[in-house]
Amino acid sequence: MTTTLITGASSGIGEAFANTLAAKGNDLILVARSQDKLQAIAQRLHSQHDIRTEVIVQDLAHPDGASTVFQKVNSLGIVVDVLINNAGFGDYGAFGESDRTKQLDMIRLNILTLTDLTHLFLPNMVTQKSGHIINIASIAAFQPMPYLSVYAATKAFVLSFSEALWAEVKADGIKVLALCPGPTDTQFFQVANFSDTMSYQAPQMMTSDAVVQEALKAMDAEAPSLVNGGPLNQLIVNLPRFMPRAAIVNLLEKQFRSS
């Protein structure tokens, strides 16, 4: 039986991974801050698919969040076969006017916790000569993003780190994927405090389920990274290859400036 640990599992892409992998027979460890939401998802999936579901309520922006999760998993006597580092958030606005604590929490969650969880669970995968790691990056990883400066920088780290790790451990039978969604119909834009004039409309977005289906296909194909979505997202991530960086950043500043 395969056991999958999913962070940020209480909604959005994390919940979609839980639904899809439960239907495939995976046992699940669901991690997030919201106990009520996690328990409701865990009970539903256990009932529907007769799988084992465990809930770990943890704020992963806390400095000891990753090690606490690792210790709880060990105390349950569970071996993690698939690690999905989905937890993360963004913050829209001018960096100089932003909340300092929120920016540091974003770095801790999007970078430090993801790196720490990967470092903690990877050695057993190497020992087993098998395992899967999916790290959620973003199309924002491919260029600097004015008014999303820290968020885009954290996702650039996730992309670079994940692709490098893919090359390091593929000979050990471990698959690593940097998943780079474009705009997705989740609570990201509300949590990031996008203004009404900057909010994306649902018809432009992928569903979380569609993102997950593409991710699992890319993982089976042993790809190091995946940009979700159609031609527009491919254009966005490839622009830095054809335009001066200053031109791209100036263009994005105008696009993302709040009117």
C-alpha positions in Angstrom: 0.0 0.0 0.0 1.3 3.4 -1.0 1.2 6.2 1.6 1.1 9.8 0.5 1.8 12.9 2.8 0.2 16.1 1.5 0.8 19.5 3.0 -1.8 22.2 2.6 -4.4 19.4 2.2 -7.4 21.2 3.5 -8.4 23.0 0.2 -7.4 23.7 -3.4 -4.7 21.7 -5.1 -3.9 19.8 -1.9 -7.4 18.6 -1.4 -7.6 17.7 -5.1 -4.4 15.5 -4.7 -6.0 13.9 -1.7 -9.3 13.1 -3.6 -7.4 11.7 -6.7 -4.9 9.6 -4.8 -7.5 8.2 -2.4 -9.4 7.0 -5.4 -6.2 5.2 -6.5 -6.0 3.4 -3.2 -3.3 5.5 -1.5 -3.3 5.8 2.3 -3.1 9.5 3.2 -1.5 11.8 5.8 -3.1 15.2 5.6 -1.3 18.2 7.0 -2.7 21.7 7.4 -3.7 24.2 10.1 -7.5 23.6 9.9 -8.4 20.6 12.1 -12.1 20.6 11.2 -11.5 20.7 7.4 -8.8 18.0 7.6 -10.9 15.7 9.7 -13.9 16.1 7.4 -11.8 15.3 4.3 -10.1 12.4 6.0 -13.4 10.9 7.2 -15.0 11.3 3.8 -12.1 9.7 1.9 -11.8 6.8 4.4 -15.5 6.1 4.1 -15.5 6.3 0.3 -12.3 4.4 -0.5 -11.6 2.3 2.6 -8.1 3.7 3.0 -6.2 4.7 6.1 -6.3 8.5 6.7 -4.3 10.3 9.3 -4.5 14.0 10.2 -1.7 16.2 11.4 -2.7 19.7 12.5 0.4 21.9 12.1 1.3 25.5 11.2 4.1 24.8 8.8 5.3 28.4 8.9 6.5 27.7 12.4 10.3 27.1 12.6 9.8 23.6 14.0 6.8 22.7 11.7 8.6 20.2 9.5 10.4 18.4 12.3 7.1 18.2 14.3 5.4 16.6 11.3 8.2 14.1 10.8 8.2 13.1 14.4 4.4 12.5 14.4 4.7 10.4 11.2 7.4 8.3 12.9 5.3 7.9 16.0 2.5 6.5 13.9 4.9 3.9 12.4 4.2 5.0 8.9 6.6 5.0 5.9 5.9 7.9 3.5 6.2 6.8 -0.2 5.0 10.0 -1.8 5.6 13.5 -0.4 3.6 16.4 -1.9 4.8 19.8 -0.6 1.8 21.9 -1.5 1.5 24.3 1.4 2.3 27.8 0.5 0.9 31.3 0.0 1.5 34.6 -1.7 1.0 38.3 -0.9 0.1 41.0 -3.4 1.4 44.5 -3.0 4.4 46.8 -2.9 7.2 45.1 -0.9 8.1 48.3 1.0 4.5 48.6 2.3 4.1 44.9 3.1 3.8 43.3 6.5 7.3 42.1 7.5 6.0 39.1 9.5 3.9 37.9 6.6 6.9 38.1 4.2 9.1 36.1 6.6 6.4 33.5 7.2 6.0 33.1 3.4 9.7 32.4 3.0 9.6 29.9 5.9 6.6 28.1 4.5 7.3 28.2 0.8 11.1 27.5 1.0 12.4 26.4 4.4 9.6 24.0 5.4 9.5 22.5 1.9 13.3 22.0 1.9 13.2 20.6 5.5 10.4 18.1 4.8 12.2 16.9 1.6 15.4 16.5 3.5 13.7 14.6 6.3 11.7 12.1 4.2 14.2 11.6 1.3 16.7 9.3 3.1 14.2 6.6 3.6 13.1 6.8 -0.1 16.8 6.4 -1.0 17.0 3.4 1.2 13.9 1.9 -0.4 15.1 2.8 -3.9 11.7 4.3 -4.6 9.6 7.3 -3.9 7.9 10.4 -5.3 8.2 14.0 -4.4 6.0 16.8 -5.9 6.9 20.3 -5.0 4.4 23.0 -5.9 6.1 25.9 -7.7 4.3 28.3 -10.1 4.6 30.0 -13.5 5.7 32.9 -11.3 9.0 31.0 -10.8 10.3 31.8 -14.3 10.6 35.6 -14.0 10.7 38.4 -11.3 7.2 39.5 -10.4 6.7 43.1 -9.2 4.1 43.3 -6.4 4.5 39.5 -5.9 8.3 39.9 -5.4 8.8 37.5 -2.4 6.3 35.0 -3.6 7.9 34.7 -7.1 11.4 34.5 -5.6 10.3 31.6 -3.3 8.8 29.7 -6.3 12.0 30.3 -8.3 13.8 28.5 -5.5 11.3 25.6 -5.5 11.7 25.2 -9.3 15.6 25.3 -9.2 15.8 23.1 -6.1 13.4 20.5 -7.4 14.9 20.1 -10.9 18.4 19.8 -9.3 17.1 17.1 -6.9 15.4 15.3 -9.8 18.8 14.8 -11.4 20.5 13.8 -8.1 18.1 11.0 -7.1 16.7 9.6 -10.3 19.3 6.8 -10.3 17.9 5.9 -6.8 14.5 5.2 -8.3 13.0 8.4 -6.9 10.9 10.7 -9.1 10.9 14.5 -8.3 8.5 17.0 -10.0 8.3 20.7 -9.8 4.7 21.5 -10.5 4.2 25.0 -12.0 0.5 25.9 -12.2 -0.8 29.0 -13.8 -3.9 30.7 -12.4 -5.9 28.0 -10.7 -9.4 28.2 -9.2 -8.3 28.2 -5.5 -8.3 30.7 -2.6 -4.8 31.9 -3.6 -5.9 35.3 -4.9 -8.1 36.0 -1.8 -5.3 35.0 0.6 -2.8 37.0 -1.3 -5.0 40.1 -1.0 -5.4 40.8 -4.7 -7.5 43.9 -5.4 -10.8 43.5 -7.2 -9.2 45.1 -10.3 -6.4 42.5 -10.3 -8.4 39.4 -9.5 -8.5 36.7 -12.2 -11.9 35.5 -13.4 -12.7 31.8 -13.1 -13.0 31.2 -16.9 -9.2 32.0 -17.2 -8.3 29.5 -14.5 -7.6 25.7 -14.5 -9.4 23.6 -11.9 -7.4 22.0 -9.1 -8.5 18.6 -10.4 -7.1 19.4 -13.9 -3.8 20.5 -12.4 -3.5 17.3 -10.4 -4.3 15.0 -13.4 -1.6 16.7 -15.4 0.9 16.5 -12.5 0.4 12.7 -12.1 0.9 12.2 -15.9 4.1 14.2 -15.8 5.3 12.2 -12.7 4.7 8.9 -14.6 6.7 10.3 -17.5 9.6 11.2 -15.1 9.6 14.9 -16.1 11.6 17.2 -13.8 9.0 20.0 -14.1 5.6 20.8 -15.6 4.0 24.0 -16.6 0.3 23.5 -16.3 -2.2 25.0 -18.8 -2.3 26.0 -22.4 -0.3 28.2 -24.8 -0.5 31.4 -22.8 1.2 29.9 -19.8 3.9 28.4 -22.0 4.4 31.9 -23.5 4.7 33.5 -20.1 7.4 31.1 -18.9 9.4 31.3 -22.1 9.4 35.1 -22.5 12.7 35.4 -20.5 14.4 33.5 -23.3 13.6 36.1 -25.9 13.3 39.5 -24.2 15.7 41.5 -22.1 15.0 41.0 -18.4 14.5 44.7 -17.8 11.8 44.8 -20.5 10.0 41.8 -18.9 10.0 43.3 -15.4 8.8 46.7 -16.7 6.0 45.0 -18.6 4.9 43.0 -15.5 5.1 46.0 -13.3 2.5 47.8 -15.5 0.4 44.7 -15.7 0.3 44.0 -11.9 0.2 47.6 -10.7 -3.0 48.2 -8.8 -5.2 50.8 -10.5 
